[in-house]
Amino acid sequence: MVLGLTGKYCSGKNMVASFFINRDWYELDVDRLGHNALLLKSEKVIDTFGAFILTADNNIDRKKLGKIVFSSKKKLLLLESIIHPEMIDQCKKEIISNSHKNILINAAILHHMKLNNLCDSVLWVESPLFVRLKRGISRDNLSFLSIIKRIYGQRKLDAKYWVEDVDIHSIQNSGTRNNLETEINSLIDKFEKRV
């Protein structure tokens, strides 16, 4: 089975993913694929955005690049046009090479990248805004304004906007870790019975 895991910034996707990993699911972390794709396509990224995105040791400074692309939708789409095809290709290859396992695709922008088309089902993680703000401040050490910008940027990242050919399961991450784990394990039991 291939399950897509998605949700907004600081909704708790990685915690949910850890429960699947504990049950021997293979996590396909799309952020990791993004890092790999950026390395593989670094020459084109540097040609496109300029050498000033480099660190002193000639690696791409992700923070510098992030400031550029997140300040302009056009530039973000340009970067995505360079690295997303590589990420999607890597994702498909990992699914094939791990087809004997249950696979979890952990991706905030699952639908934006159309990775949902590779999934049998999708799990949407929700969390209250205040909780997400608190997590962002403590986890990412960002300013309140930076977190608000990230949250605002994801305002249309919501299951209600999707038209799906697969089941979408929604889970509320607002209680304790133990309650969430119990709920996720119950869902995993249901998913594994389908296989």
Secondary structure in CASP SS format (residue, H / E / C, confidence):
PFRMAT SS
TARGET T0000
AUTHOR 0000-0000-0000
METHOD secondary structure of the structure
MODEL  1
M C 1.00
V E 1.00
L E 1.00
G E 1.00
L E 1.00
T E 1.00
G E 1.00
K C 1.00
Y C 1.00
C C 1.00
S C 1.00
G C 1.00
K H 1.00
N H 1.00
M H 1.00
V H 1.00
A H 1.00
S H 1.00
F H 1.00
F H 1.00
I H 1.00
N H 1.00
R C 1.00
D C 1.00
W C 1.00
Y E 1.00
E E 1.00
L E 1.00
D E 1.00
V H 1.00
D H 1.00
R H 1.00
L H 1.00
G H 1.00
H H 1.00
N H 1.00
A H 1.00
L H 1.00
L H 1.00
L H 1.00
K C 1.00
S H 1.00
E H 1.00
K H 1.00
V H 1.00
I H 1.00
D H 1.00
T H 1.00
F H 1.00
G C 1.00
A H 1.00
F H 1.00
I H 1.00
L E 1.00
T C 1.00
A C 1.00
D C 1.00
N C 1.00
N C 1.00
I E 1.00
D C 1.00
R H 1.00
K H 1.00
K H 1.00
L H 1.00
G H 1.00
K H 1.00
I H 1.00
V H 1.00
F C 1.00
S C 1.00
S C 1.00
K H 1.00
K H 1.00
K H 1.00
L H 1.00
L H 1.00
L H 1.00
L H 1.00
E H 1.00
S H 1.00
I H 1.00
I H 1.00
H H 1.00
P H 1.00
E H 1.00
M H 1.00
I H 1.00
D H 1.00
Q H 1.00
C H 1.00
K H 1.00
K H 1.00
E H 1.00
I H 1.00
I H 1.00
S H 1.00
N C 1.00
S C 1.00
H C 1.00
K C 1.00
N C 1.00
I E 1.00
L E 1.00
I E 1.00
N E 1.00
A C 1.00
A C 1.00
I C 1.00
L C 1.00
H C 1.00
H C 1.00
M C 1.00
K C 1.00
L H 1.00
N H 1.00
N H 1.00
L H 1.00
C C 1.00
D C 1.00
S E 1.00
V E 1.00
L E 1.00
W E 1.00
V E 1.00
E E 1.00
S C 1.00
P C 1.00
L H 1.00
F H 1.00
V H 1.00
R H 1.00
L H 1.00
K H 1.00
R H 1.00
G H 1.00
I H 1.00
S H 1.00
R H 1.00
D H 1.00
N C 1.00
L C 1.00
S C 1.00
F H 1.00
L H 1.00
S H 1.00
I H 1.00
I H 1.00
K H 1.00
R H 1.00
I H 1.00
Y H 1.00
G H 1.00
Q C 1.00
R C 1.00
K C 1.00
L C 1.00
D C 1.00
A H 1.00
K H 1.00
Y H 1.00
W C 1.00
V C 1.00
E C 1.00
D C 1.00
V C 1.00
D E 1.00
I E 1.00
H E 1.00
S E 1.00
I E 1.00
Q E 1.00
N C 1.00
S C 1.00
G C 1.00
T C 1.00
R H 1.00
N H 1.00
N H 1.00
L H 1.00
E H 1.00
T H 1.00
E H 1.00
I H 1.00
N H 1.00
S H 1.00
L H 1.00
I H 1.00
D H 1.00
K H 1.00
F H 1.00
E H 1.00
K H 1.00
R H 1.00
V C 1.00
END
